[in-house]
Amino acid sequence: MILTTTEAISGKKITKVYGLVRGNTIRARHVGKDIMAGFKNLVGGEIADYTKMMAESREQAIDRMIEDAESLGANAVVCIRFATTSMMQSAAELLVYGTAVTCEDI
């Protein structure tokens, strides 16, 4: 599966467009980790637990988008975008979406 944020794929020709595909996940923070993050906020620096959680969320959302595209018969997704939304005080949604296509070598 080819994934790209651009409208075209170098060396490929889009032969069929299937339309919008997407994947998402909603993650909640752990209260104990929020306390530790609060301490980290006082001294500065990366909050590694949140970095890891967001990386895992992105990968899960991408995997779900790929499954959606494959179910349509696509071999690529173009124009990929990410969006996040706060669902409640301690939970957020991560959404990835793009256009499923079939492409062939030029």
C-alpha positions, 0 to 999 in steps of 0.5 A: 500500500502506497501512502502519500500526502500529495495528490500524485505519486511519482512514477505512477498513474492513478487509474481509478479513484474509490473515494474517501477512506478513514481510520480513527482511534479515541484514547484516554489519558491515565490519571496517574500519568497526568500527575507525572506529566504535571510535574514534568510541566513544571521543569519542562521537557518531553512527556514521553508517555504522551509521545508514545501514546500519540505515536501508537494512536497514529499507527492504529488510525493509519492501519484502520485507514489502510484496511478501509482502502484495501476493502475497496480494492485500492493499492494507494491512498493519496492526499492523506491528512490528520486531525485531532479532536478533544472528546472530553477532558481526558480523551481525544480522537485522532483521525486520518483520512485520504483518497483511496486509488488504484495506481499503476507504473507509468 
